[in-house]
């Protein structure tokens, strides 16, 4: 097989492949012989049918398969041998495909168009003016965390009148249009958590109600989507689509989470026996935990800010026309040229950012190594056992379980991404020596969403 590469643009090229009978005939003959072994034809014993008959029935299909195999193999070897960085995958030139005649095989000529990854120059030695965002754990943030902790460690108590954060348990009863109970209608006991209702009107309607109270509600306003509504009413999903009208909600009981008292019993439950002696020590310990958790978040946001700054000052070109065609022809979901055009900018930005990160990982040697992946897999397995209070495996058993993880491509990608992310954080902090910028939790959350 002869392969020539023709550069057709700054980031596009065409591979021209020429196959002669000497290339594909050996493979075709081998496959035809295999077909003959299993072929059954009237008047011939199994495996004894004449070869011309075999060729007439399956010869063309075998030829097409062998040519396609050789093309795929040849393109892959050319890409790997020349260390080409392609985007997507080579696409066949339609004109070159139709010019070949498989009914009269001879010399075949094909052309495949390729999109190439751009060469990206990344320099981290300059000033990016990116600071390390840190959450200022003030008293308001600390108080909120302690309030949440007291609720998590609190206990459920009965209440007489509902408040905004209560759980209201009662019967949902289907009504007719005139407000009367619908004969043979839906009746189901359910629980409504007022705290998590998205509809403010519905929450207000159910707040301040005593046990035994009856309230007419639209069930859609006290549920979160069709699946949740089906569970609330105790019906299948299809019936929900045909549901009309209101329901009567009869309050049977009210449950309230009573927060744990700020005492030593609570302190011991949170941090262990005797870890803190009083409320000031407890607050200090909670603050320390928050700062540690926010520090990990700060690292991630800082990395995103650095990548954004690098992206903004780096011109990354793409073979746009080729990529649009590639998306159109290889998309798993049906699409058209108009949809591809409408969504392309977002797709292209994501690809540019990934290419930029890949270049940084390559230039500074931050790729995950085999031994790092293996160590990560072993830690993951051990952590899973510890999480459930079980002794972690060791030695060969641990390696065997880690090996199963490493045999899963999705797991390998997840582990690789985690290792590379940590390396990027460490590298950026070492190279840029960022100054710390303290901010409120709300400001930090806003920054994290926009970075």
N, C-alpha and C positions, 0 to 999 in steps of 0.2 A: 504494500500500500504506500502511495506517495501522498504526503501532506505538505501543503504550502500555506504560509500565513501571510495575508495581505492586510496592511494597516489601512483602514478606511476612514479614520478620524483620530483625533487625539486620544479617545478612549474607546474606540471600536476597531474591530478587526474581523476579517473573514477567513475561515479555514477552508481551503479547497482540498478535497480528498479524491483521489483517483484509485479505483479498485479494478484489477484485471482478473480474468478467470484463474490465474495462478494464485491469487489471494484467497478467493472464496471457494474454489472447486474442492479442495481437500475437505473442508468442513461440511460442504453440502453432501459430498459422497459418503462421508461418515454418518451423517444424519439419515440419509436415505437408506443405508444399510440397516441402521437401527429400526427405522420404520418398517422395513421389509420383514424383520424378525417377528414382529407382532401383527403384521397385516393379515387379514382374513378376506379372501376373495372366493366367490363361487367357482367351483371347478379346480381349485388349487388347495393343496394342503397348507396349513398355517406355516408361514415363513418361507413358502416356496413360490410365491407369486413372482412373475417376471419383473425385472427392474423397470422396463419401459412402462409397465402398468403402474408401478409405484410412482414413477416420475410424473406420469400423466395426472395422477390423483393429488399428490401432495408436493410435487417438485417445486412449483412456484412458491408455495408457502414456506418451504424449507429454505429456498434461496433468499427470500425476503428476510427471514429470521437471521440467517447467517450474515447477510450484508449489514443488517442493523447491529448485530453483535460486534462485527469488526469495526464499524464506524464508531460505536460507543467506546470500544476499547482503544481505538486509535486516537480519538479526541482526548480521552483521559490521559493516555500516556504522553501526548504532546503537551498538554497543560502542565502535568507534573514534571516532565523532563525539562521544560523551558521555564519552570517556576512562574507560570503566569497567574496573576491574581484576577480571576474572573468574577463578575457579578451575575447572580442568577445562574443560568446555564445556557450553553450555546443553543441557538434556535436555527432550524433548517431554513435555508432559502427556498421558498416555494417553487420558483422557476427551475432551480437546479433539480429539485425532486421530480417534477413532472417530465423533465427531459429524458429520464432513464426509462428503458423498456425492459421490464422483467420477463416479458413473454419471449423476447429474443436476447437473452443475456450475452453480454460481451464486456466491454469496458464501461464501468459506471463512474460518473462524476457527480459529486455532491459539494454543496457549499453551506457552511454553518456560520452564522453571524454571532459575534461575541461582544459583550460589554466588559470593559476592563476597569478595575479599581484604580482610582487616581493615586499618584504619588503625593504623600502628605508630609510636609516638613513641620515638625513639632519642636518647639524650644521652650523649656520650662525655666531657663535661666533668667528671663526677663521678669519685670514686675507685672503682676496681674492685678494687684490691688484687691485681692480677695481676703476678707477677714474670716476668722473662725467664729461662727455664731454660737453663743452660749446662752442658755435659758437662765435668767436671774430668778432663782427659787425664792421669791419673796413670801411674806406671811400669807398673802391671799392664796397663792398657789399651794403653799404648805397646808393651809387650813382646808382647802378643797380636797386635797389628797387624803388628809386624815378623816374628813367627813365621809369620803367614799370608803375608806378602810373600815370605819365604824359600822357602816351599813353592811359591808361584806361579811363582817364578823358578828352582825347583830342577829336577832331572832324574830321570827314572824309571830305577830300577835293579832288577836281579833280586835276589830274596831266597830263602833256603832254607826259612825257617819264618815263617808268617804272623803279623802283629801287627795291633793293633786298627784302624789306619788304612790297611792295605794293600788292594790290588786282587788278588783271587784269581781266576785263570782256570782253567776246567776244563770237564769234560763232565757234563751233566745226563742221567742215564739212568733211564728209567721202570722201576719195579719192580712185581712182583706183590705180592699181599697177604702171601705167605710170604717176601718179601724177595729172591726170585730175579728175574733180569732178564726183563722182559716181552718176549716175542717179538713183533716188529713194533711195539714201543712207541716212544716219543719218545726221541731221542738228539740232543743239540745242545750245541755249545760256547758258553759264555757267560762273562761277567765279572761278579763280585760285588764291589762296593765295600763293604768291611766298615765303613768310617767312616760310611756313610749308612744302614746297616741300622736300621730302627726296632724290630726285634724283638731284645731284648737276649739272649735265649736262643740265637737263631740266630747272633748275632755271637760269643758265647762258644764255640759249637760249632765255628765255623770259624777261631777264633783259636788259634795255637799248632800249626797243622798244617803238615807238611812237604810238599814236592813229592812227588807219588805217593800221598799219603794218600787214603783213601776215606771219605766221610762220608754217612750216610743223613739226608736233610733233607726237610722238607715244603716244596715250592717256594713255597707261599704266604707262608712266613715270611721268604723272602729276596727278595721282589719287592714292588713298590708298586702294587697294584691289578691289574686284569685286563689292561689294555693292556701294562703292564710285564712281567707274567708271560708273555703271549703272545710278546713279543719275546725274552724269556729262553729260552723253550722252542722258538722257531722255528716256532710254529703259528699258525693264525688265531684270532681272538677267540672265535668260537663254540665251538671245541674246549675252550677254557679252562673254560667253564661246566660241562663234563661231566668235568672232571679229578678223579680220585680217587687216594688213596694217596700214598706217598712216592717220592722219587727218590734215586738214588745220585749223589753229586757226587764226581768223581775230580779231584783237584788236579793240573793240568798245569804251571802256573807261578805265581809270585807276583811282583807288581810293587810296588815301594815308591818313594814320592816322597822322594828325598834332598834336604833343604833346601840352598839355596845358602849358601855360606860368607859370613860377614860380612867381605868384603874389598872392595878398590877396584873389582874387576871387577863385583861385585854392585851397588855404589853407582852405578857408571856406567850399568849396565843400567836401573836404576830412574829415575835423575834426569838422565842424560846425562853425557857425558864431562866430567870435572873439576868437576861441580857441587858435590860435597862431597869433602872430603879424608880424613876419618877417621870412626870410628864415632860419636863425640859429635856431629859435624856432621850425620851421617846421621840420628841419633835426633832432633835438633832439627828437621830438615827434615820428617821423618815426622810429628812432633808438630804442626808448623805446618799440614800438610795435613789432619790429623785435626781440628784446631780449626776450620779453614775449612769442612770438610764438616759438622761438627756445628753450626756457626753457622747454616747454611742450614736444618738440621733444627730448630734452636732457634726460628728465625723462624716456621716452620710450626706448631710446637707452641704457641708464644706466641699466634699468631692463633686457634688452636682454643680456647685457654684464655680469651681475651678474648670470643670468641663464646659460649662456654659461660656465662661470667659475665653477659653481657648477656641471654642467653636465660633464665637463672635469675631475673633481676630484671624481666623484661618479660613482661607478660601478653598472650599472643597467642591470640586466639579464632579458631575456625574454624566454618564451617557444617557441622557433623559429619554431620547426617542427609543433607544433599545429597551430601556427598563419598562417604559409604558407598554411596549409590545410584549415583553416578557410577562408582565403582570396580567395582561389581557389573555394571553394564551395558556398560562399555567395556574391561574387562580383556581382554588378548590371550589369556591362559590361562583355561580354564574354571574358574569359581569359584562359590561359593554364599554366602548371607548369613552363615552361621556362620563360614566362613573369613574373610570380610571383617571381621566383628566381632572375631575373634581376633587379626588382624594390624593392626587399625586404629590402635592407639595408637602403634606403631612408625612407621607411615606418617605419621600426623599430626605426630609429633615432627620427622620429617625435613622435612615441608613447612613447619612453623613456623620451623625453623632457616633454611631457604632464604628464606622471606619476610622474616625478620629481616635476613639478609645483603643481600637485594635492596634493602631499605629503607636500609641503611647506604650501599650503593653509590649509590643515588639521591640521598640527602640530601647526601652529601659529594662528589658529582661524580666517582666513581671508575670509571665505566663505561669500557670499552675503546673508543677512538675509531678511526675508519676508518684514519687514517694509522698508528696504533699497530699495528693488525692487519696492515697491509701491511708495516711494518718487521719485525714478528715473523716473518711468512711468509718474507721475504727472508733473515733471519738463519737460519731453520730450513733453508732450501734450501742456503745456504752451508755451514752446519755439517755437513750430510749429505755434501757433496762432500769437505770437509776430513777428515771422519772416515775416509773410504776413500782418503785420500792423493791426491785429485784436485784440480786447480785449480777454484776456485769460479767460476761464471758471473758476468758483470757486466752492467750496463746493461739493455738491452731483453730480453736472454735471461734474466737473473735475474728481471726483473719478470714475464716471461711464465710462468716456472715458479712464481713466487709466486702469480700470478693463478689458476693451476690449483688450488692449495691453497685459495685464497679462494673457489673455486667449489664446494667441498665443505662441506656444512653441519656434518658431524661435525668436520671440521678447524677450521672457524671457531669452533665451540663450545669445542674444546680450547684453541685459541689465546686466545680471549676469557677463558676461565677462568684461564689462566696469567697473563695481564696483570692481571686483577682481583685475583687472589691476591697478586701482588707489590704492587699499589697498596694493598690492605688492610693488608699487613704494614707498609709504609712509613707509612701513615696512623696506624695504631694506635701504632706506636713514637713518632711525632712527638707525638701527642695525649696519650699516657699516660706518656711518659718512664719506662719501667719500670726497677726496680732488678734487678740480676743476681742470680740464685740458682744457685750452683754445686752440682753433684751428681754422683754416680757414674753410669757408663754404664748400669748395671742400673736404677738409680732413674729415669733419664731415659727409658729404654725403657718402663718401667711407666707413667710419667706420660703418655707419648705414646699408649699404648694406651687409657688411660682418659679422656683429654682430650675 
